[in-house]
Amino acid sequence: QVQLVESGGGLVQAGGSLRLSCAASGRTFSIANMGWFRQAPGKERELAAQINRSNGATYYVASVKGRFTISAENGKNTVYLQMNSLKPEDTAVYYCAATETVYSAYKYWGQGTQVTVSS
């Protein structure tokens, strides 16, 4: 089993920055990809960013490219989401998640952290 705990959310003005952190524990050896999902009220949860912990390949949804950066340290134990030039449209609950293989769906989820961007 893998446990994921997010931190770093909060209230920020448009144009500001936040860094989200996700600490993984448990069977971290089973983690292949780690990602950040976000869900705004009334909208589906979407994958904002993803990193393959084996080769470092990253994915970003088009709306955050050039503004968000996903990174990892301590092997597969910690992942970050650096969020710059924040927009009100980025307001959402952000969830850390992990897969067991590069092909499998996301299996492990954190509880989420609220990010609110004011105009």
C-alpha positions in Angstrom: 0.0 0.0 0.0 1.1 3.6 -0.7 0.0 6.6 1.3 0.2 10.1 -0.1 0.0 13.4 1.8 -0.2 16.8 0.2 0.7 20.1 1.6 1.3 23.7 0.4 -2.1 24.8 -0.7 -3.5 28.2 0.2 -4.7 31.5 -1.0 -2.7 33.5 -3.4 -3.2 36.5 -5.6 -3.3 36.2 -9.4 0.3 36.2 -10.7 1.7 34.7 -7.6 3.3 31.4 -6.9 2.8 28.3 -4.7 4.7 25.1 -4.3 2.7 22.0 -3.5 4.5 19.0 -1.9 3.5 15.3 -1.8 5.1 12.9 0.6 4.8 9.2 -0.3 5.1 6.4 2.2 4.6 2.7 2.4 5.3 0.6 -0.7 7.0 3.4 -2.5 9.1 0.9 -4.5 5.8 0.1 -6.4 5.4 3.7 -7.7 6.0 4.3 -11.4 4.3 7.6 -12.2 3.3 10.4 -9.9 1.0 13.2 -10.8 -1.0 16.1 -9.7 -4.7 16.2 -10.5 -7.0 19.1 -9.8 -10.8 19.4 -9.5 -12.7 22.7 -9.6 -16.3 22.8 -8.4 -18.7 21.4 -11.0 -15.8 20.1 -13.1 -14.2 16.7 -13.7 -10.9 15.9 -12.1 -8.1 16.5 -14.6 -4.5 15.5 -14.7 -2.5 18.7 -14.5 1.0 17.3 -14.4 2.7 13.9 -14.3 6.3 12.6 -13.9 7.7 9.2 -14.8 10.0 8.4 -11.9 12.1 6.1 -14.0 13.0 8.3 -16.9 11.8 11.7 -15.8 9.4 12.2 -18.6 6.8 14.8 -17.8 3.3 15.7 -19.0 1.3 18.9 -18.5 -2.2 19.7 -19.5 -2.1 22.5 -22.0 -3.6 25.1 -19.7 -0.6 24.9 -17.3 2.3 24.5 -19.7 5.0 27.1 -19.1 3.6 28.0 -15.7 3.7 24.8 -13.7 6.7 22.5 -13.1 6.5 19.0 -11.6 9.6 17.6 -10.0 10.7 14.9 -7.6 13.4 14.2 -5.0 14.3 11.4 -2.6 13.7 8.7 -5.2 10.0 8.1 -5.4 9.2 9.5 -2.0 8.5 13.2 -2.7 7.0 15.1 -5.6 6.5 18.8 -6.0 4.3 21.1 -8.1 5.8 24.5 -8.6 2.9 26.8 -9.7 3.9 30.2 -11.1 1.9 32.9 -12.7 -1.3 31.6 -11.1 -4.6 32.5 -12.6 -8.1 32.4 -11.0 -8.9 29.5 -13.3 -6.3 27.5 -11.4 -8.5 27.5 -8.3 -9.2 23.9 -7.4 -8.5 21.1 -5.0 -5.2 19.6 -6.0 -4.6 15.9 -5.5 -1.3 14.0 -5.5 -1.6 10.5 -7.1 0.6 7.6 -8.1 0.5 4.6 -10.4 2.2 1.2 -10.0 3.3 0.9 -13.6 3.8 3.3 -16.5 0.8 1.8 -18.2 -1.7 1.5 -15.3 -4.3 3.9 -14.1 -3.8 6.0 -11.0 -4.3 3.9 -8.0 -3.1 5.8 -5.0 -4.5 9.2 -4.0 -3.9 11.9 -1.4 -6.7 13.7 0.4 -6.2 17.0 -1.6 -5.1 20.5 -0.8 -7.1 23.6 -1.7 -5.6 26.2 -4.0 -7.5 29.5 -4.3 -6.3 32.2 -6.7 -7.9 35.6 -6.2 -8.1 38.3 -8.9 
